[in-house]
Amino acid sequence: MQDHLSYIKDILGTHLGATLLSSRRVSQGHSGFVYVTDVALDGVDGSLVVKLNRMHGTASIETESVDARVYAGHSAGLEAVHRLLTLHRIPTYRLLAHGRPTSDLPYVWHVMTCLPGLSVRAHMAYAKGVDLEPLHKVAGEALGKLHTISRPYDGKIDQTQPYALSWQRAFFQSVRHKLNNVVNLDLPWFGHLANRIAQIIDDTERIWRPPSAFVLSDMNGLQGMAQYADGDWTFTGHIDLEDYRFRDPRMVLAGCEVSLEFEGRQAPPAFWQGYRRFKEVESDYDKIRDVLKLYFLLEWLPYVYEADWRGNPSDREAVVQKFRTAISKLLG
């Protein structure tokens, strides 16, 4: 996008004194854009990553919706998350510059060094013809080590006190809201499933207990890069730090599982072995995981029907079928 190119030039020149030589967009999420740029800086050519994102997160916990509390990130927490990872010697990129939206630049943005390797999440979900067990083990270890950073309450990294509303009440309010959102789409195939999902939600709420601690994490699981060399995988660092908050570890693990299951795959024993090297799985995870997985599917499904959905319109029906399959499997 031409506007993005002008923003990137200004960011690199103003904040780093770098000259943009070329750029290419490597990914786009629901609200963000990532560019790998070739730059000249201090007489040396090199590569940097620039990320442009819509601002998300509220300044006050009193005004934050339960949906944002459960699923959203917090743009303003980026620097604090990066600092905390560095303090704990957990690998991530070098954060070179960052800023918030202005009248001239409508994005929250940051510039970072390139991490070698490829996206762990994407490779585990889509790679074919390769043995992924070693990568799953490395991914489990990286996520388990990250989850050793914990505290007694959920929320933003700079939050100094718990929410007035308990995590349990917030989660179940939100998951019912997500269910209603899908019901309101009036999908012919979903109507008869709604009551069964509502019953699972009610049943799980009756046996729910708080996790032993809340862990620093992206909601959807591991967001990071890994490199394959000399017959082995190495985790090179965490990314998407603006989405990290203190979260229920059971939900993060459910996000890992359902992301793979949506693509017809499973988290193998190697992943769990790697995770447990650093962090035990909550003892009740197996009892509540279905409602956690349903949360993700109910959260994601409405995006497919949005006018600005970033997928290919010709793929919409196939994607909807994947949702039908994933939800049906959870309902048994």
C-alpha angles and dihedrals in degrees: 000000000000094000090053091052092054091048091050092049091051094046094049095043098043100040103030105020088237129145117225112231100172141335141198130192111237103178145358126200128191091288108005143073127205123200130186107212133194109217143175110229126170090346094307127106116224146138130266133175121234120193124194118192141169112254112259134176131053129253094229129053088211092065098039115110120231089243091057091045093054101040116007130092128226117238095195091059096064098101093044092050091049091050092050093050090049091049090054092045092241111153121252139135125289108260106222103174139346139178147172130246119289134180088270099041117039096194138080103234145181138187120217142167119266116260113217120242134029139297109287093204095051095043093051090049102043113017115116134197096020135101104253098179094095091049091050089053092051090047092051091050093049093049094044092051091049090051092059084080100085146144137188098262138043127243146072120349094244094046110122100190138034123262116265089233114069120246090242094056092044093051096048093045088052098046090051089050090052090050091051090050091058093043088054090058085071094218112182093222097047105053097082091048097055096079092049091051091048089053092051089051092051093046093049093048090059093057098035121125129176119267117254089250141347117249135211107253152125109263097238096053129256116010107183151103131260133187130213116213136147092005096305141091123234124191106229102186154311121272138186090050092165087074095055120111135146103281143172103275091214090062093048091052090048088053090054092050099044093047089059095040090053087062093046095260138112137221100250126218089263090067093053092045090053093047094049091055086078109013136029119230113243110264095235096048095108091053096054105027095100095062090046091053090047089055091061094046092048090048094050102040100073091056090067089064097047117113091234095046106151096218125096109276090223089060096052097096092048091051092048089052089055089055091049090051095047094047093045092052091053091050091051 
